[in-house]
């Protein structure tokens, strides 16, 4: 079972599987850190919201520098100007996020609510187009739930800015942490078969 999950019969896949299996403890440790961070985020929602805003700002800052670097390497003046302009806008936006994270959280939360409503609508439309197939109702329920979450966020906006992004970040960390722990334990069983029985 584990061969098909982690590498199958491909020699390269099996070599990677064995390498990861030897380091299964690191995966569990990273998963535990993410899991703890997620639960702490649920306890301190506002702090998690600010942290998520800073994370977005940091990513925008990196993107801005990358755009500027790409523009410098461009040989055409028109492309150089456009890349530099886009990069500068990203850097300025990132700076505004760092200066006023709570205001940025208000804007980002509104965008999040709109995106969820749009994504839920698309998913609902796809569900009805899948109706002859089995389990189309799961897709429909997922779409309606996504729309509901988006509506709840917008109805509570701007007050929802204090908790929406923080909850999304916390839940994401919990899901990622659980996945890493599960993968690490599965790899431990590969590296040390029968260890549970000891």
VOGU-3710 file (C-alpha; in Angstrom, 3 decimals, decimal comma):
1> xxxxxxxxxx> 0,000/0,000/0,000  2,752/2,409/0,938  4,645/1,745/-2,268  1,754/3,038/-4,367  1,308/6,005/-2,059  4,904/7,151/-1,823  6,821/5,882/-4,786  5,295/2,882/-6,477  7,639/0,767/-8,574  9,617/3,716/-9,945
11> xxxxxxxxxx> 13,243/3,381/-8,717  13,541/7,144/-8,269  10,301/7,236/-6,346  11,431/4,415/-4,078  14,778/6,141/-3,473  12,969/9,348/-2,504  10,637/7,317/-0,306  13,539/5,745/1,541  15,230/9,140/1,988  12,066/10,674/3,406
21> xxxxxxxxxx> 11,432/7,633/5,589  14,823/8,122/7,251  13,806/11,691/8,121  10,233/11,033/9,183  10,872/12,721/12,531  11,481/16,075/10,852  8,125/15,870/9,076  6,359/15,106/12,346  8,222/17,968/14,057  7,309/20,463/11,322
31> xxxxxxxxxx> 3,719/19,233/11,442  3,594/19,613/15,215  4,934/23,185/14,987  2,334/24,095/12,364  -0,394/22,418/14,414  0,576/24,299/17,577  0,743/27,538/15,591  -2,742/26,889/14,242  -4,234/26,318/17,691  -2,450/29,390/19,059
41> xxxxxxxxxx> -3,882/31,312/16,119  -7,396/30,235/17,083  -6,747/31,442/20,621  -5,325/34,795/19,491  -7,433/35,542/16,411  -6,483/39,209/16,059  -2,776/38,396/16,317  -3,202/35,680/13,684  -5,010/38,156/11,430  -2,164/40,652/11,702
51> xxxxxxxxxx> 0,340/37,839/11,102  -1,507/36,769/7,944  -1,521/40,375/6,715  2,215/40,660/7,334  2,723/37,378/5,462  0,820/38,731/2,463  2,836/41,935/2,652  6,102/39,995/2,762  5,102/37,945/-0,285  4,138/41,126/-2,153
61> xxxxxxxxxx> 7,499/42,672/-1,228  9,363/39,670/-2,606  7,234/39,754/-5,767  7,953/43,460/-6,185  11,708/42,969/-5,943  11,464/40,055/-8,388  9,534/42,227/-10,872  12,128/45,002/-10,582  14,981/42,529/-11,079  13,229/41,096/-14,127
71> xxxxxxxxxx> 12,742/44,604/-15,512  16,429/45,419/-15,082  17,318/42,292/-17,042  14,883/43,203/-19,830  16,574/44,655/-22,885  13,607/46,557/-24,290  12,859/49,975/-22,813  9,067/49,489/-22,893  9,275/46,188/-21,020  11,855/47,632/-18,637
81> xxxxxxxxxx> 9,530/50,493/-17,726  6,482/48,235/-17,271  8,288/45,666/-15,114  9,820/48,412/-12,960  6,407/50,083/-12,593  4,683/46,834/-11,582  7,463/45,997/-9,138  7,332/49,468/-7,616  3,559/49,180/-7,134  4,020/45,856/-5,348
91> xxxxxxxxxx> 6,695/47,326/-3,076  4,563/50,388/-2,276  1,531/48,185/-1,534  3,668/45,993/0,733  4,972/49,066/2,550  1,396/50,277/3,107  0,497/46,869/4,536  3,416/47,008/6,975  2,559/50,574/8,023  -1,189/49,964/8,504
101> xxxxxxxxxx> -1,821/46,210/8,895  -5,301/46,557/10,385  -6,473/48,806/7,540  -4,984/46,313/5,095  -6,870/43,539/6,901  -10,127/45,425/6,290  -9,458/45,604/2,538  -8,205/42,009/2,294  -11,173/40,682/4,249  -13,611/42,380/1,885
111> xxxxxxxxxx> -11,749/40,889/-1,081  -11,803/37,481/0,613  -15,567/37,621/1,076  -16,111/38,599/-2,577  -13,777/35,854/-3,823  -15,529/33,217/-1,695  -18,942/34,230/-3,004  -17,694/34,140/-6,598  -15,911/30,797/-6,122  -18,967/29,318/-4,425
121> xxxxxxxxxx> -21,188/30,508/-7,259  -18,928/28,920/-9,853  -18,820/25,674/-7,870  -22,627/25,676/-7,535  -23,003/26,186/-11,286  -20,606/23,312/-11,946  -22,562/21,113/-9,531  -25,787/21,569/-11,508  -23,929/20,816/-14,733  -22,741/17,553/-13,097
131> xxxxxxxxxx> -26,233/16,606/-11,897  -26,579/13,378/-13,949  -23,403/12,091/-12,305  -23,146/10,543/-8,872  -22,284/12,677/-5,825  -22,947/15,978/-7,560  -24,688/16,974/-4,336  -21,340/17,106/-2,511  -20,084/19,690/-4,986  -23,337/21,629/-4,617
141> xxxxxxxxxx> -23,104/21,576/-0,810  -19,484/22,729/-0,995  -20,428/25,612/-3,285  -23,325/26,728/-1,109  -21,169/26,521/2,031  -18,489/28,650/0,375  -21,107/31,240/-0,595  -22,466/31,222/2,960  -19,013/31,828/4,436  -18,442/34,706/2,030
151> xxxxxxxxxx> -21,828/36,246/2,879  -21,159/35,930/6,630  -17,811/37,674/6,203  -19,331/40,534/4,181  -22,328/40,935/6,491  -19,982/41,305/9,449  -17,564/43,547/7,556  -15,583/45,556/8,619  -15,767/43,983/12,102  -15,083/40,573/10,509
161> xxxxxxxxxx> -11,657/41,919/9,518  -10,502/41,207/13,059  -11,104/37,457/12,831  -11,657/36,233/9,244  -8,061/36,203/7,991  -6,808/34,909/11,341  -9,202/31,976/11,306  -8,264/31,100/7,720  -4,563/31,162/8,617  -5,097/29,121/11,801
171> xxxxxxxxxx> -7,239/26,480/10,097  -4,752/26,265/7,218  -1,898/25,660/9,682  -3,930/22,976/11,472  -4,720/21,181/8,206  -1,127/21,411/6,976  0,267/20,331/10,331  -2,063/17,324/10,514  -1,093/16,301/6,971  2,642/16,518/7,733
181> xxxxxxxxxx> 2,239/14,497/10,928  0,208/11,835/9,127  2,796/11,629/6,347  5,656/11,446/8,824  4,028/8,627/10,793  3,307/6,725/7,583  6,954/7,064/6,567  7,999/5,924/10,052  6,044/2,700/9,477  8,040/2,226/6,256
191> xxxxxxxx> 11,384/2,888/7,941  10,573/0,888/11,074  7,919/-1,727/10,278  6,280/-3,249/13,321  7,334/-0,362/15,602  3,763/0,070/16,845  3,715/-3,403/18,260  6,767/-2,770/20,455
//
